[in-house]
């Protein structure tokens, strides 16, 4: 009886409104969970670096 309450047992049983859709290929999975976060990180890092360069003074102050 305890086994029927585990999440794995519930995932194997489909409910009436459950419509999972098509699965992802290996390339789509890598793109979504690896390439997209790396690209987002690079974009944010680039924007921060560009914003920081604009705030630095162009000449030396004595």
N, C-alpha and C positions, 0 to 999 in steps of 0.2 A: 504494500500500500504506500509506503514511503517513496518508492521509486516513481510512482505515478505523479508525485508532486514536484519532481525535479524539473528544472528548466529544459533539460535535454528531452525528456519525455513529452513536454508540452510543445517543443519545437517540431517534433516529428508528427504531431497531430495538427491537421489543417482545420481552420474554422471556416464558417460560411463566408465571411467578408474578407478572407485572406486571399490576396492576389499578388504574389511576389514579383512577377514580371521576369524578363529574361536575365540570365546571368551575365557577368562581365568576363571578357577574355583576359588572358594574362597581361597583354599589352595595355588594355584599358585599366586594369587594376593597378599596374605599376605607374601609369600616367596619373591616375587619380590619387593614389596614396603615397607616391614617391616624388614624381616630377612636379606635380602641382604645388605641394608644400615647399619644395626647394625653390621653385620659381617665385612663389609669393614671398618667401624669405629674402631672396635676392632683390626683388622689387622694393620691398620695404627698406632694406639696407641701403640700396641705391638712393632712394628718396631722402633718407636721413643724412647720408653723406653729402648729397647735393645741398640740402638745407643748411648743413653745418658750414659748408664752404662759403655760402653767401654771407654768413654772420662774421667771418673772420676778416680783420682789416687787411687791406691790400698792401699798405706800406708799413715800414717799421716806425714805431713811435718811441722817441727817446725821452 
